[in-house]
Amino acid sequence: MLLRVARAAIDRGLASRQPPEVEVAAFPPALREVAATFVTLKLDGELRGCIGTLEARDPLILDVALHAYAAAFDDPRFLPVRRDEF
């Protein structure tokens, strides 16, 4: 279920460049518990994004969705380089 939510968050980002919307109450109690997560994305075995936190702030299901989106679109190590930065 967590993987499905992470993929849906990335799909939404690809389609609309908007962060995911998660109806936390629709998920089982264990996934609504506040937890800290990291999401790591790899492509062909190579790191393509990794975002997370050590501090639990949000329900697990929401934390995974937000970090999946951030790993895909906001990891500063993989943001496009602007030409004026050279």
Stockholm file with secondary structure:
# STOCKHOLM 1.0

chainA/1-86         MLLRVARAAIDRGLASRQPPEVEVAAFPPALREVAATFVTLKLDGELRGCIGTLEARDPLILDVALHAYAAAFDDPRFLPVRRDEF
#=GR chainA/1-86 SS CHHHHHHHHHHHHHHHSCCCCCCGGGSCHHHHSEECCEEEEEETTEEEEEEECSSCCEEHHHHHHHHHHHHHHTCGGGSCCCGGGC
#=GC SS_cons        CHHHHHHHHHHHHHHHSCCCCCCGGGSCHHHHSEECCEEEEEETTEEEEEEECSSCCEEHHHHHHHHHHHHHHTCGGGSCCCGGGC
//
